[in-house]
Structures are given as structure tokens and as C-alpha cells.
């Protein structure tokens, strides 16, 4: 690629594409951007998810390094890239639409490519020189979208859990205050889309506060328990194919340490890979 070129050429099994020279994402991400023009809301709109993806990739790299499958220089470069994403850098490079086909593969590849290209620059190479560090072979080592992506979703929800609780509590207090303020305002209650019997506007707002209060209580009690079991290490269908037998335990331990969340490996990764009941 010429120093003044506006794009670089990347290749995959479908052919080649021109990727913007300053982009840290690559050809797989660009294909997804072209294929999934749906909501107009990119991954970068959800910073907790981006941070969670980086934490998953860091944990995977740590486990693979400890098991002897990832060379030290690649591990160091991937670690630097993940740290920068966790700090909030490069989030604008997560450009894939949130609504997409492929069960999250495009999201996973967006993360893999951005991390790989940041890491390549840290190693003294240019973006797209994947012979030195590859998005799939190195960043995605021992992973599948089917374990990395749902693990990141769970972790992202946990990382944002306290903020959600605080916001919901503020909304409850606001509705409750309106319940008092509107206690003397009469209105018609409605059933079946028709006026029915009288009530006060205050009663209606108080009921909103009660409903949300019940939800807040359930979120406090149940969400952490439901979201802490992760299927990282199960790879494609939960069998752990293409991963070292010791990988799952190490990767989840590292992810718990990196994130500060009490994550635990799924007791049955096959079940956990297909189960979305927690959501």
C-alpha cells in the first residue's frame, strides 16, 4: 500500500475489497457493513459491549499464551490492543449494524479485525499485514462466535448492571413523585380501549412506579445469577472443538479477573451454547 493511498486491498474467500487505509476494521467487517444496512445503529453505540468483547479477547489470549499456543510477541500486542479498547479508544471502528444476520459473526469479526490491526501497528507492521498476526488464527484462537459473542453479551450486561439499576430507580422515584403531585387530578380509567370508570392520574402514575419497583427488585436478585455462567470455551456447539482441553477453565478464570465479575464456566457448555433462557 502506498503511503498516500486512500485504501488497502484485503482478501478473503469471496475475493478482494478495498478497505479504507485508516480503518482498523478489515474485509469481513466491510462486507457486513455492506450486507446489513438495517437499523443504522452501529456496535459503537454500545460501549459496554465493545469493552466486554475486548475483555473476552484478552482472556482468550492469556489462556492461549499460558497453554503455549500463542507466542509472547503476539500476546503482548493483542494485550495492548485490548487494553486500549477497554480504555475507550477505537470504539468508532466498531461499525457493523447491531441488527445483522449470522448469529453475531460480523460482530465477532469486527472485534477480531480491529484488535489485530491495532496489534499489528504495536508490532511495527501496517494494517492488513495479517501474515504477522491474524484476526482469526491469533485473535480468535480457540474461539467461535457461538461462545465469544454470548459471553461478551452477558459480560456487557453485567458491566452496565449498576447503571441500569440506578437509572431505573430514578425513574421509579419520578413516577412516584408524579403520583403524589397528580393525586387530585381526575381522569377516566380505560379498559378494552374504551373509557370505563373514574380514577386519578396520581393513581395511574403510582401504579407505574409499583410495576417498575417490582422489576427493579427482580433485576437486583436474579440478573447477576443468570448472567454469570458463560459458555466461553465451548467454541462452535459447546464441545470445545479446536480448543485445548485446559482452555475453558483458564479463559473463564482470566475473564473473571479482568472484568471483576464473578463469572463461572458453564457446567454443560453444549446446553449453555444453545440456551438463551437467561435473556
C-alpha positions as CSV (number, residue, x, y, z in Angstrom):
1,X,0.0,0.0,0.0
2,X,1.4,3.4,-0.9
3,X,1.9,5.9,1.9
4,X,-0.6,8.2,0.2
5,X,-3.1,5.6,-0.8
6,X,-6.7,6.1,0.5
7,X,-7.3,2.3,0.7
8,X,-5.7,-1.0,1.1
9,X,-6.6,-4.3,-0.6
10,X,-7.7,-7.2,1.6
11,X,-8.7,-10.7,0.5
12,X,-11.0,-13.4,1.8
13,X,-12.6,-16.5,0.4
14,X,-15.1,-14.4,-1.6
15,X,-12.4,-12.2,-3.3
16,X,-10.9,-8.8,-2.6
17,X,-12.2,-5.5,-1.4
18,X,-10.7,-2.0,-0.9
19,X,-10.7,-1.2,2.8
20,X,-10.2,2.5,3.8
21,X,-6.5,3.0,4.6
22,X,-7.2,4.5,8.0
23,X,-9.7,1.8,9.1
24,X,-8.7,-0.6,11.8
25,X,-11.5,-3.0,10.7
26,X,-11.0,-5.3,7.7
27,X,-12.7,-7.0,4.9
28,X,-15.1,-9.2,6.9
29,X,-16.3,-6.1,8.7
30,X,-16.7,-4.2,5.5
31,X,-18.7,-7.0,3.9
32,X,-21.0,-6.9,6.9
33,X,-21.4,-3.1,6.7
34,X,-22.4,-3.5,3.0
35,X,-24.7,-6.5,3.7
36,X,-26.6,-5.3,6.8
37,X,-27.8,-1.8,6.2
38,X,-30.7,-2.2,8.6
39,X,-31.0,-0.1,11.8
40,X,-28.3,2.5,11.2
41,X,-27.2,1.8,14.8
42,X,-23.5,0.6,14.9
43,X,-21.9,-1.5,17.6
44,X,-20.0,1.6,18.8
45,X,-23.4,2.8,20.2
46,X,-23.0,0.2,22.9
47,X,-19.6,0.8,24.6
48,X,-20.1,-1.8,27.3
49,X,-20.4,-4.5,24.6
50,X,-17.2,-3.3,22.9
51,X,-15.4,-3.3,26.3
52,X,-16.8,-6.8,27.0
53,X,-15.6,-8.1,23.6
54,X,-12.1,-6.8,24.3
55,X,-12.1,-8.4,27.7
56,X,-13.1,-11.7,26.2
57,X,-10.3,-11.5,23.6
58,X,-7.8,-10.6,26.3
59,X,-8.9,-13.6,28.4
60,X,-8.6,-15.9,25.4
61,X,-5.1,-14.6,24.6
62,X,-4.0,-15.0,28.2
63,X,-5.2,-18.6,28.3
64,X,-3.7,-19.5,24.9
65,X,-0.4,-17.9,25.9
66,X,-0.4,-19.8,29.2
67,X,-1.1,-23.1,27.3
68,X,1.8,-22.4,24.9
69,X,-0.3,-21.8,21.8
70,X,0.2,-18.1,21.4
71,X,3.7,-16.6,21.1
72,X,4.8,-14.0,23.5
73,X,5.1,-11.2,21.0
74,X,1.6,-11.7,19.6
75,X,0.2,-12.0,23.1
76,X,1.8,-8.7,24.1
77,X,0.5,-6.9,21.0
78,X,-3.1,-8.3,21.4
79,X,-3.0,-7.4,25.1
80,X,-2.0,-3.8,24.2
81,X,-4.9,-3.6,21.7
82,X,-7.4,-5.0,24.1
83,X,-6.3,-2.6,26.8
84,X,-6.8,0.4,24.5
85,X,-10.3,-0.8,23.7
86,X,-11.1,-1.3,27.3
87,X,-9.9,2.3,28.0
88,X,-12.4,3.5,25.3
89,X,-10.0,4.0,22.4
90,X,-11.0,3.0,18.8
91,X,-14.7,2.4,19.6
92,X,-15.6,4.3,16.4
93,X,-14.1,1.4,14.5
94,X,-17.0,-0.9,15.5
95,X,-19.1,0.0,12.5
96,X,-21.3,-3.2,12.0
97,X,-25.0,-2.7,12.3
98,X,-26.4,-4.0,15.6
99,X,-29.1,-5.9,13.6
100,X,-27.3,-8.4,11.5
101,X,-27.5,-12.0,10.1
102,X,-25.1,-14.7,11.1
103,X,-25.7,-15.0,14.8
104,X,-23.1,-12.4,15.7
105,X,-20.3,-13.5,13.4
106,X,-19.9,-10.0,12.0
107,X,-19.7,-8.5,15.5
108,X,-17.0,-11.1,16.4
109,X,-15.0,-10.4,13.2
110,X,-15.3,-6.6,13.7
111,X,-13.6,-7.1,17.1
112,X,-11.1,-9.6,15.8
113,X,-10.0,-7.3,12.9
114,X,-9.8,-4.1,15.0
115,X,-7.7,-5.8,17.6
116,X,-5.5,-7.4,15.0
117,X,-4.8,-4.2,13.2
118,X,-4.1,-2.2,16.5
119,X,-1.8,-5.1,17.5
120,X,-0.1,-5.1,14.1
121,X,0.8,-1.4,14.5
122,X,2.1,-2.1,18.0
123,X,4.4,-4.7,16.5
124,X,5.7,-2.3,13.9
125,X,3.7,-3.5,11.0
126,X,0.9,-1.9,8.9
127,X,-2.8,-2.6,9.0
128,X,-3.7,-5.6,7.0
129,X,-0.4,-7.4,7.2
130,X,-2.1,-10.4,8.6
131,X,0.9,-12.8,8.0
132,X,2.4,-11.3,11.1
133,X,-0.8,-11.5,13.3
134,X,-4.1,-12.8,12.0
135,X,-7.7,-11.9,13.1
136,X,-8.9,-15.5,13.0
137,X,-5.8,-17.6,13.7
138,X,-4.5,-15.4,16.6
139,X,-7.1,-13.0,18.0
140,X,-9.9,-15.6,17.6
141,X,-7.8,-18.6,18.6
142,X,-9.8,-21.3,20.4
143,X,-13.0,-19.4,20.0
144,X,-16.2,-19.3,17.9
145,X,-18.7,-16.6,17.6
146,X,-21.0,-19.0,19.4
147,X,-19.1,-18.8,22.6
148,X,-17.2,-15.5,22.4
149,X,-20.3,-13.4,21.4
150,X,-22.8,-14.6,24.0
151,X,-20.1,-14.4,26.7
152,X,-19.5,-10.8,25.7
153,X,-23.2,-10.0,25.8
154,X,-23.6,-11.4,29.3
155,X,-20.5,-9.6,30.5
156,X,-21.6,-6.3,28.8
157,X,-24.9,-6.5,30.7
158,X,-23.1,-7.1,33.9
159,X,-20.8,-4.2,33.4
160,X,-23.8,-1.9,32.8
161,X,-25.9,-3.5,35.6
162,X,-25.3,-0.9,38.3
163,X,-26.0,1.9,35.9
164,X,-29.2,0.3,34.8
165,X,-30.4,-0.2,38.4
166,X,-29.6,3.5,39.3
167,X,-31.4,4.8,36.2
168,X,-34.5,2.6,36.8
169,X,-34.6,3.7,40.5
170,X,-34.5,7.3,39.4
171,X,-37.4,6.7,37.0
172,X,-39.4,4.9,39.8
173,X,-38.9,7.9,42.1
174,X,-40.0,10.3,39.3
175,X,-43.2,8.3,38.7
176,X,-43.9,8.1,42.5
177,X,-43.5,11.9,42.8
178,X,-45.9,12.4,40.0
179,X,-48.3,10.1,41.8
180,X,-48.4,12.5,44.7
181,X,-48.4,15.6,42.5
182,X,-51.4,14.3,40.5
183,X,-53.3,12.8,43.4
184,X,-56.2,15.3,42.9
185,X,-56.4,15.1,39.1
186,X,-59.5,13.1,38.0
187,X,-59.5,11.1,34.7
188,X,-61.3,8.2,33.2
189,X,-59.8,4.8,33.6
190,X,-59.8,2.7,30.4
191,X,-60.4,-1.0,29.6
192,X,-60.5,-2.5,26.1
193,X,-59.6,0.8,24.6
194,X,-62.7,2.4,26.0
195,X,-63.5,4.8,28.9
196,X,-64.6,2.8,31.9
197,X,-64.7,4.2,35.5
198,X,-63.1,7.2,37.2
199,X,-59.6,7.2,38.8
200,X,-56.9,9.8,39.5
201,X,-53.9,10.5,37.3
202,X,-51.9,10.1,40.5
203,X,-53.1,6.5,40.9
204,X,-52.0,5.7,37.4
205,X,-48.5,7.1,37.9
206,X,-48.2,5.3,41.3
207,X,-49.1,2.1,39.5
208,X,-46.3,2.7,37.0
209,X,-43.9,3.2,39.9
210,X,-45.0,0.0,41.6
211,X,-44.6,-2.1,38.4
212,X,-41.1,-0.8,37.8
213,X,-40.2,-1.3,41.5
214,X,-41.1,-5.0,41.1
215,X,-38.9,-5.2,38.0
216,X,-36.0,-3.4,39.9
217,X,-36.2,-6.0,42.7
218,X,-36.1,-8.9,40.3
219,X,-33.2,-7.4,38.4
220,X,-31.2,-6.9,41.7
221,X,-31.9,-10.5,42.8
222,X,-31.8,-12.5,39.6
223,X,-29.8,-10.8,36.8
224,X,-26.4,-11.4,38.3
225,X,-27.1,-15.1,38.9
226,X,-28.5,-15.6,35.4
227,X,-25.6,-13.8,33.6
228,X,-22.5,-15.1,35.4
229,X,-22.5,-18.6,33.8
230,X,-20.7,-18.3,30.5
231,X,-20.0,-20.8,27.7
232,X,-16.6,-19.4,26.8
233,X,-14.5,-22.4,25.8
234,X,-17.4,-24.3,24.2
235,X,-16.5,-23.0,20.8
236,X,-18.9,-23.7,18.0
237,X,-21.5,-26.0,19.6
238,X,-20.3,-26.5,23.1
239,X,-18.0,-29.5,22.6
240,X,-14.8,-27.3,22.8
241,X,-13.6,-28.5,19.4
242,X,-10.4,-26.7,18.3
243,X,-9.6,-25.6,21.9
244,X,-7.0,-27.0,24.3
245,X,-8.7,-29.2,27.0
246,X,-7.4,-26.8,29.6
247,X,-8.6,-23.7,27.8
248,X,-12.1,-23.2,29.2
249,X,-11.1,-23.1,32.8
250,X,-8.2,-20.8,32.2
251,X,-10.1,-18.5,29.9
252,X,-13.1,-18.0,32.3
253,X,-10.8,-17.5,35.2
254,X,-8.9,-14.8,33.4
255,X,-12.1,-13.2,32.2
256,X,-13.4,-13.0,35.8
257,X,-10.2,-11.5,36.9
258,X,-10.0,-8.9,34.1
259,X,-13.7,-7.9,34.4
260,X,-14.1,-8.1,38.2
261,X,-17.3,-10.1,37.7
262,X,-17.9,-13.4,39.4
263,X,-18.0,-15.4,36.1
264,X,-18.0,-19.2,36.1
265,X,-17.7,-21.7,33.3
266,X,-21.0,-23.4,32.2
267,X,-21.5,-26.8,33.8
268,X,-22.8,-28.1,30.4
269,X,-21.3,-26.0,27.6
270,X,-23.4,-27.7,25.0
271,X,-26.6,-26.8,26.8
272,X,-25.3,-23.3,27.5
273,X,-24.4,-22.7,23.9
274,X,-27.9,-23.3,22.7
275,X,-29.8,-21.9,25.8
276,X,-30.9,-18.2,25.8
277,X,-33.3,-18.6,28.7
278,X,-31.3,-16.1,30.8
279,X,-32.1,-13.3,28.5
